């Protein structure tokens, strides 16, 4: 058997550090070439790191939550000597020349603990334990952010600093939504399903909002998929619903529920980022009436949805009580102006009121 090191590929394509989010193999596992063993977060997306050999994972030189750089040794495999060592590792990326400070930091990174698969604590359980521990010493020390929280912090900061936001607000008659949901024979559809479908339909009429600003030009983005912001134990994710216009409310609702279940169970497929044209952020379930959301770059807009609640409105000269919901559309002004955004938001309202 031959010990073969595996080095981190430059998935960021810029040489910048990447954050190791999840380890998907345990020391002692038999691993095949092309099998995903790590998930890392680059400045663009969550990406998979695949094994470059067929062999047994002997040791890991990294741990979840650590920053890694291209060329850094992340694992060591035992492989059969069926050919020359050069032929086995010929596709491994060479180690980069690191600054002294970076090299020191990498050298001090402790290896991941060796645990049996059945004893591995889930990603979400570790986050809960971290928060409970932090709560016990509240006001006496700083709080450590999870990997996902750090990624969201960087992205929202970059969005607010680089994207010229503007906001439009309106109110929607939600009587049709309430009746449609109440009429469902099986499980009630999630509220997000209605807003996903309405936004997707409006996007067909106003395709400019399916583009992103890209070096003084607009580039299509997301292929019409609609994202839904999901908060799990304080960590924020965006799931993608493909082709919502070709599905009914129940189908979209089932898709959202299935993807949320994947996140809860730690399924790696649930955490892989996929491009979307627009994101829905709904805080109605948290009793929030109105709020503004930060654009989920590189998208051009995000729709903030408030609580569906009885409101007094004037209809045909009479004051009546009607279920209504407040919407706020945050827009990247580089992609569209106020009039175009008003037309897009108006189309969303029309689609919602058609249910």
C-alpha positions as CSV (number, residue, x, y, z in Angstrom):
1,X,0.0,0.0,0.0
2,X,1.2,3.5,-0.8
3,X,0.3,6.6,1.2
4,X,-0.9,9.3,-1.1
5,X,-1.7,12.9,0.0
6,X,-4.6,14.8,-1.5
7,X,-4.3,18.5,-1.9
8,X,-7.0,21.1,-2.0
9,X,-7.9,22.2,-5.6
10,X,-8.4,25.9,-6.3
11,X,-12.2,25.8,-6.5
12,X,-12.3,29.6,-5.9
13,X,-10.2,30.1,-9.0
14,X,-8.7,33.2,-7.4
15,X,-6.3,31.6,-4.9
16,X,-8.4,33.0,-2.0
17,X,-9.1,31.0,1.1
18,X,-12.1,28.7,1.3
19,X,-14.1,27.5,4.3
20,X,-14.5,23.8,5.0
21,X,-18.2,23.4,5.8
22,X,-18.7,19.6,6.0
23,X,-16.6,16.4,6.0
24,X,-18.4,13.6,4.2
25,X,-16.0,10.7,4.8
26,X,-14.7,9.1,7.9
27,X,-11.1,7.8,8.5
28,X,-11.1,4.1,7.6
29,X,-13.7,4.5,4.8
30,X,-13.0,3.0,1.4
31,X,-13.3,5.9,-1.1
32,X,-13.6,5.8,-4.8
33,X,-12.1,8.3,-7.2
34,X,-14.7,11.0,-7.9
35,X,-16.5,10.5,-4.6
36,X,-17.4,13.7,-2.7
37,X,-15.5,13.8,0.6
38,X,-15.6,17.5,1.5
39,X,-17.9,20.5,1.0
40,X,-16.3,24.0,0.9
41,X,-17.7,27.5,0.7
42,X,-15.9,29.8,-1.8
43,X,-16.8,33.4,-2.4
44,X,-19.2,32.2,-5.0
45,X,-21.0,29.0,-3.8
46,X,-20.9,25.8,-1.8
47,X,-18.8,23.3,-3.8
48,X,-17.8,19.6,-3.6
49,X,-14.3,18.3,-3.3
50,X,-13.9,14.9,-4.8
51,X,-11.4,12.2,-4.1
52,X,-8.6,11.9,-6.7
53,X,-7.8,8.3,-6.0
54,X,-9.4,4.9,-5.1
55,X,-8.2,3.9,-1.7
56,X,-8.8,4.0,2.1
57,X,-9.0,7.3,3.9
58,X,-6.1,7.1,6.4
59,X,-6.2,10.6,7.9
60,X,-7.7,14.0,7.6
61,X,-5.6,17.2,8.0
62,X,-8.5,19.6,8.3
63,X,-11.6,20.1,10.4
64,X,-15.0,21.6,9.8
65,X,-15.1,25.3,10.0
66,X,-11.5,25.8,9.2
67,X,-10.2,27.9,6.3
68,X,-8.2,26.0,3.6
69,X,-6.2,27.2,0.7
70,X,-5.4,25.7,-2.7
71,X,-2.6,23.2,-2.6
72,X,-3.0,22.5,1.1
73,X,-2.9,18.8,2.1
74,X,-6.5,17.9,3.3
75,X,-6.3,14.1,3.5
76,X,-4.0,11.1,3.1
77,X,-5.1,7.9,1.4
78,X,-3.7,4.4,1.3
79,X,-3.8,3.1,-2.3
80,X,-2.7,-0.1,-3.9
81,X,0.6,0.2,-5.8
82,X,-0.7,-0.8,-9.2
83,X,1.4,1.7,-11.0
84,X,4.0,4.3,-10.4
85,X,3.5,6.9,-7.7
86,X,3.7,9.6,-10.3
87,X,0.8,8.1,-12.2
88,X,-1.4,8.0,-9.1
89,X,-0.9,11.6,-8.1
90,X,-0.3,13.2,-11.4
91,X,-3.6,15.2,-11.2
92,X,-3.0,16.5,-7.7
93,X,-2.6,20.3,-7.7
94,X,0.8,21.6,-6.6
95,X,1.1,23.4,-3.3
96,X,1.2,27.1,-3.6
97,X,3.9,29.4,-2.2
98,X,2.3,30.7,1.1
99,X,3.3,33.7,3.1
100,X,4.9,32.9,6.4
101,X,1.8,33.9,8.4
102,X,-0.5,31.7,6.2
103,X,1.8,28.7,6.4
104,X,2.0,29.0,10.1
105,X,-1.8,29.1,10.4
106,X,-2.2,26.0,8.2
107,X,0.5,24.1,10.2
108,X,-1.3,24.8,13.4
109,X,-4.7,23.6,12.2
110,X,-5.5,20.4,14.2
111,X,-6.6,17.3,12.4
112,X,-10.2,16.3,12.6
113,X,-11.1,13.9,15.3
114,X,-11.5,10.3,14.2
115,X,-15.0,9.1,15.0
116,X,-17.3,6.3,13.8
117,X,-20.0,7.3,11.4
118,X,-22.7,6.3,13.9
119,X,-21.2,8.6,16.5
120,X,-20.9,11.7,14.2
121,X,-22.9,14.6,15.5
122,X,-25.0,16.3,12.9
123,X,-24.2,19.8,11.6
124,X,-27.3,21.3,13.2
125,X,-26.8,19.6,16.5
126,X,-23.3,21.1,16.8
127,X,-24.7,24.5,16.0
128,X,-27.4,24.1,18.7
129,X,-24.8,23.0,21.2
130,X,-22.6,25.9,20.3
131,X,-25.4,28.4,20.9
132,X,-26.5,26.8,24.2
133,X,-22.9,27.0,25.4
134,X,-22.7,30.6,24.4
135,X,-26.0,31.4,26.1
136,X,-24.6,30.0,29.4
137,X,-21.9,32.7,29.4
138,X,-23.9,35.5,27.9
139,X,-22.6,39.0,28.3
140,X,-19.2,37.7,29.5
141,X,-17.6,36.8,26.2
142,X,-18.0,37.1,22.4
143,X,-20.2,34.7,20.4
144,X,-18.6,32.5,17.8
145,X,-20.5,32.5,14.5
146,X,-21.2,29.3,12.6
147,X,-19.8,28.8,9.2
148,X,-23.1,29.6,7.5
149,X,-23.5,32.7,9.7
150,X,-20.1,33.9,8.6
151,X,-20.9,33.4,4.9
152,X,-24.2,35.2,5.2
153,X,-22.5,38.1,7.1
154,X,-19.9,38.5,4.3
155,X,-22.4,38.3,1.5
156,X,-25.0,40.7,3.0
157,X,-22.2,43.2,3.9
158,X,-20.9,43.0,0.3
159,X,-24.4,43.4,-1.1
160,X,-25.2,46.5,0.9
161,X,-21.8,48.0,0.1
162,X,-21.8,47.3,-3.6
163,X,-25.4,47.2,-4.7
164,X,-27.4,50.4,-4.9
165,X,-30.7,49.3,-3.3
166,X,-34.1,50.9,-3.6
167,X,-37.4,49.7,-2.2
168,X,-41.0,49.6,-3.2
169,X,-43.9,48.7,-0.9
170,X,-47.5,47.7,-1.5
171,X,-50.4,45.7,0.0
172,X,-52.2,42.7,-1.5
173,X,-55.7,41.4,-1.1
174,X,-55.0,38.0,0.3
175,X,-58.6,36.7,0.5
176,X,-58.1,34.4,-2.5
177,X,-54.9,33.0,-0.9
178,X,-56.6,32.2,2.4
179,X,-59.6,30.5,0.7
180,X,-57.3,28.5,-1.7
181,X,-55.2,27.2,1.1
182,X,-58.3,26.4,3.3
183,X,-59.8,24.4,0.4
184,X,-56.8,22.1,0.1
185,X,-58.0,18.5,0.8
186,X,-54.7,17.1,2.1
187,X,-52.0,18.9,4.0
188,X,-52.2,22.7,3.7
189,X,-49.7,24.2,1.2
190,X,-47.0,26.3,2.7
191,X,-47.6,30.0,2.2
192,X,-44.3,30.5,0.4
193,X,-45.7,28.4,-2.5
194,X,-48.2,31.1,-3.5
195,X,-45.5,33.8,-3.6
196,X,-43.1,31.6,-5.5
197,X,-45.6,31.0,-8.2
198,X,-46.7,34.6,-8.4
199,X,-43.1,35.8,-8.7
200,X,-42.3,33.3,-11.4
201,X,-45.3,34.3,-13.4
202,X,-44.5,38.0,-13.1
203,X,-40.9,37.2,-14.1
204,X,-42.0,35.9,-17.4
205,X,-43.8,39.2,-18.1
206,X,-40.8,41.2,-16.8
207,X,-37.7,39.1,-17.7
208,X,-35.3,41.9,-16.9
209,X,-35.5,40.9,-13.3
210,X,-34.1,37.5,-14.1
211,X,-30.7,39.2,-15.0
212,X,-27.7,40.2,-13.0
213,X,-25.4,43.2,-13.3
214,X,-22.1,41.9,-14.8
215,X,-19.3,44.4,-15.7
216,X,-21.5,47.0,-17.4
217,X,-23.8,44.5,-19.0
218,X,-26.7,42.4,-17.9
219,X,-26.4,38.6,-17.9
220,X,-29.3,36.1,-17.5
221,X,-29.2,34.4,-14.1
222,X,-31.1,31.5,-12.5
223,X,-33.1,30.4,-15.5
224,X,-36.3,31.5,-13.8
225,X,-35.9,29.4,-10.6
226,X,-37.2,31.1,-7.5
227,X,-35.4,30.9,-4.2
228,X,-36.9,30.7,-0.8
229,X,-35.0,31.9,2.3
230,X,-35.0,29.3,5.1
231,X,-33.9,29.9,8.6
232,X,-32.8,26.7,10.5
233,X,-31.5,27.2,14.1
234,X,-30.3,30.7,13.1
235,X,-28.5,29.6,10.0
236,X,-29.9,31.1,6.8
237,X,-30.1,29.1,3.5
238,X,-31.8,29.6,0.2
239,X,-33.5,26.7,-1.5
240,X,-34.4,26.7,-5.2
241,X,-37.7,25.9,-6.9
242,X,-37.2,25.1,-10.6
243,X,-39.9,26.0,-13.1
244,X,-42.6,27.1,-10.7
245,X,-44.9,28.3,-13.5
246,X,-45.3,24.7,-14.6
247,X,-46.5,23.5,-11.2
248,X,-49.5,24.0,-9.0
249,X,-49.5,25.3,-5.4
250,X,-49.4,21.8,-3.9
251,X,-46.4,20.7,-6.1
252,X,-44.4,23.8,-5.2
253,X,-45.3,23.3,-1.6
254,X,-44.1,19.7,-1.7
255,X,-40.9,20.8,-3.3
256,X,-40.2,23.4,-0.6
257,X,-41.0,20.9,2.2
258,X,-38.8,18.2,0.7
259,X,-35.8,20.6,0.4
260,X,-36.3,21.9,4.0
261,X,-36.3,18.2,5.2
262,X,-33.0,17.6,3.4
263,X,-31.5,20.6,5.2
264,X,-32.8,19.4,8.6
265,X,-31.4,15.9,8.1
266,X,-28.0,17.2,6.9
267,X,-28.3,15.8,3.4
268,X,-25.4,17.3,1.4
269,X,-27.7,17.8,-1.6
270,X,-29.8,20.2,0.4
271,X,-27.0,22.6,1.1
272,X,-25.6,22.8,-2.4
273,X,-26.1,26.4,-3.7
274,X,-28.0,26.7,-6.9
275,X,-28.6,29.9,-8.9
276,X,-32.0,31.5,-8.7
277,X,-33.5,34.6,-10.4
278,X,-35.3,36.0,-7.4
279,X,-35.6,35.2,-3.7
280,X,-38.7,35.2,-1.5
281,X,-38.1,36.1,2.2
282,X,-41.2,35.5,4.3
283,X,-41.4,36.6,8.0
284,X,-45.1,36.4,8.3
285,X,-44.9,33.3,10.4
286,X,-42.8,35.4,12.9
287,X,-45.6,37.9,13.2
288,X,-43.8,40.6,11.2
289,X,-46.1,42.9,9.3
290,X,-43.5,44.7,7.0
291,X,-39.8,44.6,6.5
292,X,-37.1,45.2,3.9
293,X,-34.7,42.5,2.8
294,X,-31.1,42.7,1.4
295,X,-30.7,41.7,-2.2
296,X,-29.4,38.2,-2.5
297,X,-26.6,39.0,-4.9
298,X,-26.0,38.3,-7.8
299,X,-29.8,38.4,-8.1
300,X,-31.5,41.7,-9.1
301,X,-34.3,41.7,-6.5
302,X,-35.7,40.1,-3.4
303,X,-39.4,40.1,-2.3
304,X,-40.0,40.5,1.5
305,X,-43.4,39.1,2.6
306,X,-45.1,40.1,5.8
307,X,-47.9,38.6,7.9
308,X,-51.3,37.9,6.3
309,X,-53.8,39.7,8.7
310,X,-57.2,41.3,8.8
311,X,-57.1,44.9,7.8
312,X,-59.7,47.7,7.4
313,X,-60.0,48.8,3.8
314,X,-62.5,50.8,1.8
315,X,-64.3,48.8,-0.9
316,X,-66.9,50.6,-3.1
317,X,-67.1,53.4,-0.5
318,X,-67.6,51.0,2.4
319,X,-65.1,50.1,5.2
320,X,-64.7,46.3,5.2
321,X,-62.4,43.9,7.0
322,X,-60.2,42.0,4.5
323,X,-57.2,39.7,4.8
324,X,-54.2,41.5,3.3
325,X,-50.4,41.1,3.2
326,X,-47.7,43.7,2.8
327,X,-44.9,43.2,0.2
328,X,-41.6,45.0,-0.1
329,X,-39.5,44.6,-3.3
330,X,-35.8,45.4,-2.9
331,X,-34.1,46.1,-6.2
332,X,-30.6,46.5,-7.6
333,X,-30.8,50.0,-9.3
334,X,-28.1,49.0,-11.8
335,X,-30.5,46.4,-13.3
336,X,-33.8,48.3,-13.2
337,X,-35.3,51.7,-12.4
338,X,-38.3,52.6,-10.4
339,X,-40.9,52.4,-13.1
340,X,-39.8,48.9,-14.3
341,X,-39.8,47.7,-10.7
342,X,-43.3,49.1,-10.1
343,X,-44.5,47.2,-13.1
344,X,-42.9,44.0,-11.8
345,X,-44.3,44.4,-8.3
346,X,-47.7,45.2,-9.8
347,X,-47.6,41.9,-11.8
348,X,-46.8,40.0,-8.6
349,X,-49.8,41.6,-6.9
350,X,-52.0,40.7,-9.8
351,X,-50.9,37.1,-9.8
352,X,-51.4,36.8,-6.1
353,X,-54.9,38.2,-6.3
354,X,-55.8,35.8,-9.1
355,X,-55.7,32.8,-6.7
